[in-house]
Amino acid sequence: MRAIGAAVMAAGAAAVAGAVRKSRTGPAHDDDQPRWLGVTVYAAPADVPTGASLPEPLARFGDGVEVVVRPAPGDKGTELMAKAIGRGVRTGELRAALRDAKSLIETGEVVQPDAHPSTHPGPAGRLLSAVNAHAKEVGRL
């Protein structure tokens, strides 16, 4: 019974390690043409800063990104879209910046996930910390 539990833990750890490795290298489209990424912000288009007053997470890219603000379909807020136009702007970094900008606009602060209750310094705790550190860079917006 112990061997089965150890095998399941090893398989899970290997799967998560592969996901972390993939997120660090980025998806295959990182080297392709830049694409638009977007988030829907729960705010009126007039309340979403643009131009020189972009939220800090997006403003730090300077002229390396193009940002578009437009009303979301069905009057459901505002679409905040960004596309890398400069070299060196990774898709994962831009995705995380959009999520942080959305959080700043909606709440006034960058909302962080709760600390995981596992503070164990072993392999599982380190693996979980690595996954959480890159969570904002991958997945749907």
QUIURWO-V729275 format. One record per pair of residues at least 4 apart in sequence whose C-alpha atoms are under 8 Angstrom apart, sorted by the first residue. I is the first residue (numbers start at 1). J is the second residue. D is the distance in whole Angstrom. If there is no record, write none. Layout:
# QUIURWO-V729275
[[I/J/D] [I/J/D]]
This chain:
# QUIURWO-V729275
[[1/5/7] [2/6/6] [3/7/6] [4/8/6] [5/9/6] [6/10/6] [7/11/6] [8/12/6] [9/13/6] [10/14/6] [11/15/6] [12/16/6] [13/17/6] [13/124/8] [13/127/8] [14/18/6] [15/19/6] [16/20/6] [16/127/8] [16/131/8] [17/21/6] [17/127/7] [18/22/6] [19/23/6] [20/24/6] [20/130/7] [20/131/6] [20/134/8] [21/25/6] [22/26/6] [22/27/7] [23/27/7] [23/134/7] [23/137/8] [23/138/7] [24/134/8] [26/30/6] [26/91/8] [26/92/7] [28/32/8] [29/33/8] [30/34/7] [30/90/7] [30/91/6] [34/83/6] [34/84/6] [34/85/7] [35/83/6] [35/84/7] [36/81/6] [36/82/6] [36/83/5] [36/84/8] [37/81/6] [37/82/5] [37/83/6] [37/95/7] [37/141/8] [38/79/7] [38/80/5] [38/81/4] [38/82/6] [38/98/7] [38/141/7] [39/79/6] [39/80/5] [39/81/7] [39/98/7] [39/99/7] [39/102/7] [39/141/6] [40/72/7] [40/77/7] [40/78/6] [40/79/5] [40/80/6] [40/102/8] [41/77/6] [41/78/5] [41/79/6] [41/80/7] [41/102/6] [41/105/7] [41/106/7] [42/76/7] [42/77/5] [42/78/7] [42/106/6] [43/47/6] [43/48/7] [43/77/5] [43/78/6] [43/105/8] [43/106/7] [44/48/7] [44/71/8] [44/77/6] [44/78/6] [45/69/7] [45/70/6] [45/71/6] [45/77/7] [45/78/5] [48/69/8] [48/78/8] [48/105/7] [49/53/6] [49/54/5] [49/55/7] [50/54/5] [50/67/8] [50/69/7] [52/59/8] [53/59/8] [54/58/6] [54/59/5] [55/59/6] [55/101/6] [55/104/7] [55/105/8] [56/60/6] [56/101/7] [57/61/8] [57/97/5] [57/98/7] [57/100/6] [57/101/6] [58/62/8] [58/94/8] [58/97/6] [58/98/7] [58/101/7] [61/65/6] [61/89/8] [63/85/8] [63/86/7] [64/84/6] [64/85/5] [64/86/4] [64/87/7] [64/89/7] [65/82/6] [65/83/5] [65/84/4] [65/85/5] [65/86/7] [65/89/8] [66/82/5] [66/83/5] [66/84/6] [66/85/6] [67/80/7] [67/81/6] [67/82/4] [67/83/7] [68/79/8] [68/80/6] [68/81/5] [68/82/6] [69/78/7] [69/79/6] [69/80/5] [69/81/6] [70/78/6] [70/79/5] [70/80/7] [71/75/7] [71/76/8] [71/77/6] [71/78/4] [71/79/6] [72/76/6] [72/77/5] [72/78/5] [72/79/5] [80/98/8] [81/98/8] [82/94/8] [82/98/8] [83/94/8] [84/89/6] [84/90/8] [84/91/8] [84/94/8] [85/89/8] [89/93/7] [89/94/7] [90/94/6] [91/95/6] [91/137/8] [92/96/6] [92/136/8] [92/137/4] [92/138/6] [93/97/6] [93/137/6] [94/98/6] [94/137/8] [95/99/6] [95/136/7] [95/137/6] [95/138/7] [95/141/7] [96/100/6] [96/136/5] [96/137/5] [97/101/6] [98/102/6] [99/103/6] [99/136/7] [99/141/7] [100/104/6] [100/110/6] [100/111/8] [101/105/6] [101/110/8] [102/106/6] [103/107/6] [103/108/7] [103/109/6] [103/110/5] [103/111/6] [104/108/4] [104/109/5] [104/110/5] [104/111/8] [105/109/8] [107/111/8] [118/125/6] [119/125/6] [120/124/8] [120/125/5] [120/126/8] [121/125/5] [121/126/6] [122/126/6] [123/127/6] [124/128/6] [125/129/6] [126/130/6] [127/131/6] [128/132/6] [129/133/6] [130/134/7] [131/135/6] [134/138/7]]
